Amino acid sequence: MLKLTKKADYGLIALRHLALAANSPKGSASAKDIAEAYGIPLPLLSKVLQKLARGGLLASEQGTNGGYRLARQASDISALEAIRTIDGPIILTQCFTEHNTGCHQSTLCPVREPLRKVHEGILGLLAGISLADLCSDDMPVPMHRPMLANIQLTAVPSDSVERPTSS
């Protein structure tokens, strides 16, 4: 199953909250305020916010009126950048890592290339969604969507070693 980690989920929630707070007079929010607003455990959220600050997505403000604010415009921060900052690289399957030593099927694998295209499509989709889009009620469909539509998988009998065709 392909899903976000709790940390990435909480990070996106916090970033969306801060993007909306950017339009308020204060322009920032504390970790406590965000945690209470969404029922997120404060210690975990604090770690996620610190990671986002170290990654350059948030700025931390000290003092009694301190908290966190976006370091850049919401339209300049992609969902992909946020998720990678929190969780590191997004890997659909081990085939796409530099250290692919665990799979002995790679030379005969009929799904490696189609899965690579799916992987690239997912990355493109996440890169095409900005934090500003996550704040919008009618989020636009990113331009990368046709990449997923162009993937053509061809069924191959299990005893065949031929590679499937892809467009």
ABEGO torsion letter per residue (X at the ends): XBBBBAAAAAAAAAAAAAAAAAABAAGBBBAAAAAAAAGBBAAAAAAAAAAAAAAGABBBBBEAABEBBBABBAAABBAAAAAAAAAEBBBABAAABAABAABAAAAABAAAAAAAAAAAAAAAAAAABBAAAAABABBBBBAAAAAAAABBBBBBBAABABBBBBX
